[in-house]
Amino acid sequence: MTMAETMAKAEEMLRPGRMLIGDQWVAEGSAGEYVHINPSTGKAHPPIPIGGAQEIDQAVNAARAAQPAWWGMPRDARRDTLLRLAALLREHAEELATLTVLDNGSPYILALSGPLAAADYFTYYAGWVDKVGGQVIPTWPAPALDYTLQEPYGVVGVIIPWNVPMHNVGQVIGAALAAGNAVLFKPPELAPFTVLRFGELVLEAGIPPGIVNIVPGGPESGKALVSHPGVDKIHFIGSGATARHIMASAAETLKPVTLELGGKSANLVFADADLQAAAAHAAYRAMGNAGQGCILPTRLFVEDSIYDQFVGMVVGITQSMKVGNPFEEGVMVGPVIDTRACERILGVIERAKSEGAGTLLTGGGRIGGDLKGGYFIEPTIFGDVDHSSDIAQNEIFGPVLSVFRFKDEAEAVALANDTSYGLAGYIQTNDLRRAHRVAAALEAGSIGVNGAGVQIGAPMGGVKQSGFGTMGGRYGLEDFMRPKNIYIPLT
């Protein structure tokens, strides 16, 4: 089928845009409407309502009313409810993947991983519901019983980006619900459809109305959510610029925030690595989802003795990648999210070329022909990049890879750490001692050695300008709970 035929068939799944507030699906928003554009075709989808301060206030009230009963529910019942939701996510994974493609243009094979990962997260966190608890504290000098309880914050405001919506749903909302919180969830208007369908599955699973509220919106609803006195904690995934505004608004009510922000992750390739595997990792990880990911290895550091050989391999793999219709089998690179992102990324590439930031090795332009209606950019690689340049230091969030040389381990680590970001890092080597040394020396929250992947039970978080707080594993669950200490003297 042609792109138009494929998209038309997929768009039959779209439902009317609505907000979920308590047990009500609301068809109109006080902030108006948003017309979503399919990034693969540039054509409009049906409009969705956009919530403002009014809808945020209504959702907060619904969440506050519902949360005590959710926390007070017998733990086995809360666990089983989350397991039912996980089963529904698996059952509807293909539908959710299709909606994600319409939302953000992710290749279908990548989009499908989202609901499946979310189901795994809900299953994992359901398993913690009847196990997490406090502890008894040894006391001195007087005898006493001192113990802690772990309690939910209450109402958590969650703001996520558009690039991997269902992964974020599982990581964040799965943990927040397992911890006993109610959630007021603001998905981005750029990718609303998958998350709104998730809201329907939430109610179908038997999660009480008001525990999950979904209000799509822009800056107005975001500010109302963060500053609302009825919201007890904020969890934000997105850009550092927006995070600063969120911290300022949250300060008005002294509410805690967790921030998972941008990255400019380094990928260090040493001469003793499995070069074929390392080249495939470097190319596919950097260009996957059109480079729109915070943990992607967008800075590639290659040991000087293998630089020409290895970079040639990466360029060859990149040039062989199939770019196009996200529903077409074998496509690994789809469009970027919208026309603004497309123009911005192309502008970054043009400045890098004009300023001599590096040598353009492949790509560099917008793709036309049958794809001209969408926002498709050629996978782009710059070699011998100046490490002080814009493309070396700033997150691009597009299919652009910067490559650098290094002489030895010390220089590789120094260059990798010479950035304001610290979300992830990658090491390619067959020297076990080096792997441990370099992993310890890299200033990043997550390190992958000879591979990569977000593990359900492992923590994920950043340092420096990549944020603070944790998602994933027990650390991610405890990020949504706070300890209460109880002291009883025994004499």
Steps between C-alpha positions, in 0.01 A plus 500: 500500500605860450574728793159667459316165496690370803435813702132514403452143625682577825301820555181295519609421857492865609231585751355846568736705714396515866642563847460257788402674825376269773244275334416754229627524143501872424470608135570873541789679664526853633828549311343418164600233251816364347518362149756220498711457186611155385881537482524238226268682261462857626121456496263595780329262738170577676538770769531419868385718792773676696462541873576816690500600866129412532545138394817463706312615809217256432747215450686585822173490692412163346844361584494623860157350555599160357852452637426403864289202393768387251767513772265332745407220259630158613842458347416180319204673335714797389764258372247300300348815350839607365554148364169524312616825346828336396306221331285752312811684380634176353162415347477842331871543425459509121222760521707717736803465272294615202380804691860579599601499134221747427603706803873538438608308191697231682574196283242236588755252632620762750148619579397144586769480766325781691179329618686173555753678719218681681333165570828371644532808721146465635561130564828576676356775718190297580740250654628763742158606629482230770872500579620856551488625857685681775756381751563480872774740612742399781476752786738627765562589777141455623291196403232583245321371197592714201368402158425651162210485260530569128208705378400647164527871435131515411441667162789494254514720191667327205620677186661295223635573150372362172784273385437174695162549671425143607851438635456807718151393605637171628808645668321785675131426540561134579722597792276785617189281512678209667618743769137595571481839332236648274633651177417812303661428166570771241605340173636725227262627237758380243422136587157467664331198346694211654473638851127569471444138394706397802251692715218285368694186590563638851126511567444164331757344735297614799725778627258730685394821322709796609817299559618574145395831344622597153494863387684568172635850484775748441683754716184639663386165637857408593540813711161447662592141585841580648384796709176344627505469881309171479782327311754346739786412262602557138671252271622660178675350196614751241738785430719689742349833393150386595631338819621838625150644464356196677739537794410867531125426498538207741689726738183701558352206693833339601409173327774249410583430138670219312663601172614268221649735242710507187819324413800506272620151574852389418579170331867402547639245253840350580719317251449164672121508462294273274495760225212358298270483801618841622438658159146363483434626853642844418289542188168350601494642852584853384254505210218296653171691526663764278742585781215616724603352832666635812734204564615447141879487442526811283871562570724225363862490623729267305857400583733657246657172379164371370331830423490484119404133487233523766341823383480356151306206642259728687442714192435189290243364745333840527472535124337157481227590749150506358332839546133549425147385577509396868255216430718350227698193597870565546468876554721608791488877461177696478428873499581753769202622699388819321595774258655715772731218609584424138600858425696530824701180437574595140615840628739332745644292215544801274676700772734210570589485130548875461703534822722202422401317819588170336513310171160397366532127430143415402152649498439863579173575324125456497360204310262577215332284239224282640588619852491873432173553688648371825787619715772261390868588543789294366699320773800732533855443623773758557857376545802659673264731685628797698409410858423860589249538215125523529435152356747355750362666811125546452224243476361498145218245538526397139686249280843664536811318627824680588826300486829578680848347529684417820856383570461307824261412781569814702420728208187301414364540852592868517324575170195292592461689828552840337129574468226649712295181464529171688215264416669197342831372371617205290826305487612256229797288610601139567732603784305426820725713721464795266122457490481531879746792515331704232148424623599630845664811352216608269274771644163355405209326669494185281787324323472231233798275424500324160130558466214703638152469632271632770440219749164500678650440843795739465507868594528770237582862576738778409768720648600859420253660256331166432290532812454325833281229646453147376278290275501121493547225754439536871675838486229619263224373728647670807524825302119512537496425875616680811593351837313576821679431829311379809668497845352330806699506829498171688577641844 
